[in-house]
């Protein structure tokens, strides 16, 4: 098992964990910076609720990165977007680069 090489994670993103809603709107945790490789490509993905939605970007991060659905993410371009799903990609011992794929709106 090997993590994605750090030299491939050329971008920095900021993740604010979604905490739920209050009477004033959505609540988010403190901003956490993560190294990532950001691919700004539009594609159809399936949300945790089973709906097909459009993802405008994907961020690939190191294993263990936390980004629950509906969390707020700021990309290197300054664009603020929302997490659709964060999927751990683990080769289960195979010589593949383990990582977390964060699908973004």
VMD Tcl script that draws the C-alpha trace (Angstrom):
set ca {
  {0.00 0.00 0.00}
  {1.46 3.35 -1.02}
  {0.02 6.83 -0.87}
  {-0.09 9.09 -3.89}
  {3.37 10.73 -4.17}
  {3.46 14.17 -2.57}
  {5.10 15.72 -5.63}
  {1.91 15.04 -7.60}
  {-0.19 17.07 -5.14}
  {0.71 20.43 -6.71}
  {-2.32 22.44 -5.59}
  {-3.62 23.66 -2.24}
  {-7.33 23.54 -1.41}
  {-9.19 24.65 1.70}
  {-11.87 22.37 3.16}
  {-14.51 23.59 5.63}
  {-16.39 20.60 7.03}
  {-20.19 20.82 6.79}
  {-21.67 20.75 10.32}
  {-25.36 21.06 9.49}
  {-27.83 23.93 9.36}
  {-28.98 26.46 11.89}
  {-31.57 29.22 11.88}
  {-29.07 31.40 9.98}
  {-28.12 28.83 7.32}
  {-25.38 26.26 6.76}
  {-22.69 25.87 9.44}
  {-19.08 24.94 8.64}
  {-16.07 23.95 10.72}
  {-12.72 25.71 10.62}
  {-10.86 25.86 7.32}
  {-8.26 23.12 6.85}
  {-5.70 23.32 4.05}
  {-4.95 20.16 2.07}
  {-2.50 19.39 -0.72}
  {-4.28 18.12 -3.82}
  {-4.20 17.59 -7.54}
  {-7.22 19.44 -8.96}
  {-8.81 18.36 -12.25}
  {-11.38 20.92 -13.44}
  {-13.34 18.71 -15.81}
  {-17.13 18.39 -16.02}
  {-18.54 14.88 -15.64}
  {-21.61 13.08 -14.33}
  {-21.25 11.39 -10.91}
  {-23.61 9.67 -8.50}
  {-24.24 11.46 -5.19}
  {-24.45 9.58 -1.86}
  {-28.25 9.83 -2.25}
  {-28.11 7.90 -5.54}
  {-28.84 10.89 -7.80}
  {-26.83 11.59 -10.93}
  {-25.35 15.08 -10.61}
  {-22.79 17.15 -12.51}
  {-19.31 17.47 -11.04}
  {-17.29 20.42 -12.34}
  {-14.03 19.50 -10.57}
  {-12.30 16.62 -8.82}
  {-9.59 16.97 -6.18}
  {-7.26 14.07 -5.48}
  {-5.77 14.23 -1.96}
  {-3.69 12.11 0.41}
  {-5.32 9.17 2.21}
  {-7.16 10.21 5.36}
  {-8.36 13.57 4.04}
  {-11.82 14.30 5.46}
  {-14.39 16.07 3.26}
  {-17.98 15.08 4.13}
  {-20.74 15.76 1.58}
  {-21.88 19.41 1.49}
  {-18.55 20.64 2.89}
  {-17.27 23.88 1.39}
  {-14.05 23.77 -0.66}
  {-12.02 26.69 -1.99}
  {-9.99 25.78 -5.08}
  {-6.64 27.31 -6.09}
  {-8.50 29.57 -8.56}
  {-10.47 31.06 -5.65}
  {-13.70 29.40 -6.75}
  {-15.77 28.13 -3.80}
  {-17.64 24.89 -4.39}
  {-19.39 22.07 -2.49}
  {-18.42 18.43 -1.95}
  {-20.67 15.89 -3.66}
  {-18.77 12.86 -2.32}
  {-15.32 11.94 -1.01}
  {-14.28 8.46 -2.04}
  {-11.28 6.64 -0.53}
  {-9.32 4.85 -3.27}
  {-7.33 2.07 -1.63}
  {-5.52 -0.59 -3.66}
  {-5.74 -3.04 -0.72}
  {-2.07 -3.92 -0.93}
  {-1.72 -3.57 -4.69}
  {1.03 -1.22 -5.88}
  {-1.37 1.60 -6.71}
  {-1.33 5.16 -5.34}
  {-3.89 5.27 -2.52}
  {-5.75 8.58 -2.32}
  {-9.10 10.27 -1.66}
  {-11.12 11.43 -4.68}
  {-13.24 14.46 -3.77}
  {-16.00 15.09 -6.30}
  {-17.04 18.75 -6.35}
  {-20.04 20.66 -7.73}
}
mol new
graphics top color blue
foreach p $ca { graphics top sphere $p radius 0.5 }
foreach p [lrange $ca 0 end-1] q [lrange $ca 1 end] { graphics top cylinder $p $q radius 0.2 }
display resetview
